[in-house]
Amino acid sequence: MTYYCHLDSANNLEDTNLQLYSLRKAAVEWNELVDLINEAGVERVDYLKERLAFITNCFGLSLSQLIGQNSPSTNKNRMEPTSKLFPNLLIGTDFDDVTQENLKSDFEDFLNYYDATRHFGKVKYKSIDELTLAKLDYFRNMTIEIWNLVISKFRKDEGNDIEEFTSISDIVYFEKLTNKPSP
């Protein structure tokens, strides 16, 4: 099986890149949010919690598609959950054990928020209440790191068709927060 990452599938009827499309949607919403915050301040942003949840969903959708596409599942009839696939993706990377454990921990933390936004209900309110701009910024960086990990891992195989770029953030631009909010 050839792994691929076509950067533009807009007019391509045969290939698609849903995970990159989802990441681009996250970037559009993130950049709009950062612009609003830089103009008026975080306290004046309408629908802040909804925006944070939506961007979290876009990150999660992107990552679950990326990890699912690039991780073999042991179950031939059904994909395993992303939480089970992700640790296997770290095998064979250049990350040391401490970095791998930190990334696994960050990803598990992220999945708690992603799960809360996807399965929203009373038992999830506490997680949604704890979702902050600082937390989302942290997840943004984690998402970029995971994308870069997958790309670098599969770039090592000459059979993979991956365009040349240094980081996914060269392809999908995320504005930086000028005033970092407290967590």
C-alpha positions in Angstrom: 0.0 0.0 0.0 1.3 3.4 -0.9 0.9 6.2 1.6 0.3 9.6 0.1 -0.2 13.2 1.1 -1.5 15.1 -1.9 -1.4 18.8 -1.0 -4.1 19.8 -3.4 -7.0 17.5 -4.3 -9.4 20.3 -5.2 -9.9 19.3 -8.9 -8.8 15.7 -8.5 -11.6 13.2 -8.7 -9.5 10.2 -7.8 -7.5 11.2 -4.8 -8.6 13.0 -1.7 -7.0 14.3 1.4 -9.7 14.7 4.0 -7.3 14.9 6.9 -5.5 17.9 5.3 -8.9 19.5 4.4 -9.9 19.2 8.1 -6.6 20.7 9.2 -7.1 23.6 6.8 -10.5 24.3 8.2 -9.0 24.4 11.7 -6.4 26.9 10.5 -9.1 29.1 8.9 -11.1 29.2 12.1 -8.0 29.5 14.3 -6.6 32.4 12.3 -10.0 34.2 12.4 -10.1 33.7 16.2 -6.6 35.0 16.6 -7.4 38.1 14.5 -10.5 38.8 16.6 -8.5 38.4 19.9 -5.7 40.6 18.6 -8.2 43.3 17.6 -10.6 43.3 20.5 -9.2 41.0 23.2 -10.3 37.5 24.2 -13.1 38.8 26.5 -14.8 40.5 23.6 -14.9 37.5 21.2 -18.5 36.2 20.6 -19.0 32.5 20.8 -15.6 31.8 22.2 -16.4 28.4 23.7 -18.1 27.3 20.5 -15.1 28.4 18.5 -12.7 26.5 20.8 -14.9 23.4 20.5 -15.2 23.6 16.7 -11.4 24.0 16.2 -10.8 21.1 18.6 -13.2 19.0 16.5 -11.3 20.0 13.3 -8.0 19.1 14.9 -9.4 15.8 16.1 -11.0 14.9 12.8 -7.8 15.7 11.0 -5.7 13.6 13.4 -8.0 10.7 13.5 -8.1 10.5 9.7 -4.3 11.0 9.4 -3.6 8.3 12.0 -6.2 5.9 10.7 -5.0 6.2 7.1 -1.4 5.6 8.2 -1.8 3.0 10.8 -2.6 -0.6 10.1 -5.5 -2.0 12.2 -5.3 -5.5 13.6 -9.0 -5.8 13.1 -9.7 -6.5 9.4 -13.4 -5.5 9.6 -13.2 -2.3 11.7 -10.6 0.4 12.4 -9.3 0.4 16.0 -9.8 3.7 17.9 -7.3 6.4 17.4 -6.2 6.1 21.0 -5.0 2.5 20.2 -3.5 3.3 16.8 -1.5 6.3 17.9 1.1 4.6 20.2 1.9 2.1 17.3 2.5 5.1 15.0 5.4 6.2 17.4 7.2 2.9 16.8 10.2 3.4 14.6 10.3 7.2 15.0 13.4 9.2 16.0 11.7 10.3 19.2 13.3 9.1 22.5 11.3 7.3 25.1 10.6 10.5 27.1 9.4 12.4 24.1 7.2 9.5 23.0 5.6 9.3 26.5 5.0 13.0 26.6 3.4 13.0 23.2 1.2 10.0 24.2 0.1 11.8 27.3 -0.6 15.0 25.4 -2.6 13.1 22.8 -4.6 11.3 25.5 -5.4 14.7 27.1 -6.4 16.0 23.7 -8.7 13.0 23.1 -10.6 13.8 26.3 -11.5 17.2 25.0 -12.2 15.9 21.5 -14.4 13.2 22.9 -16.3 15.8 25.0 -16.9 18.0 21.9 -18.1 15.1 19.8 -20.3 13.4 22.4 -21.5 16.5 24.0 -23.9 16.0 27.0 -24.2 16.8 30.6 -21.3 14.4 31.6 -19.0 16.3 29.2 -19.8 19.8 30.4 -16.8 19.9 32.8 -14.4 19.1 30.0 -15.9 21.7 27.8 -15.7 24.3 30.6 -12.0 23.5 31.0 -11.2 24.0 27.3 -9.4 27.3 27.1 -7.6 29.3 24.4 -4.2 28.4 26.0 -5.2 24.7 25.9 -6.3 24.9 22.3 -3.0 26.6 21.4 -1.2 23.7 23.1 -3.3 21.2 21.0 -2.5 23.2 17.9 1.2 22.7 18.4 0.7 19.1 19.3 -1.4 18.6 16.1 1.4 20.1 14.0 3.9 17.9 15.7 1.9 14.7 15.0 1.5 15.7 11.4 5.2 16.3 11.1 5.9 12.9 12.7 3.7 11.1 10.3 5.1 12.9 7.3 8.7 12.3 8.4 8.0 8.6 9.2 6.6 7.9 5.8 9.0 10.1 3.9 11.7 7.5 4.8 10.0 5.1 2.4 11.0 5.9 -1.1 7.8 4.4 -2.4 5.7 7.1 -0.8 4.6 10.1 -2.8 5.0 13.1 -0.5 5.8 16.6 -1.8 8.8 18.4 -0.4 8.3 20.7 2.5 9.8 21.0 5.9 6.7 21.1 8.1 3.0 20.9 7.7 2.9 24.5 8.9 4.6 25.4 5.6 1.5 24.2 3.9 -1.2 25.1 6.4 -0.6 28.5 8.1 -1.6 29.1 11.7 -1.4 32.6 13.1 0.6 33.0 16.4 -1.1 34.4 19.4 0.6 37.7 20.2 -0.5 37.8 23.8 -0.4 34.3 25.2 -3.4 33.7 27.5 -2.9 31.9 30.8 -4.0 28.3 30.9 
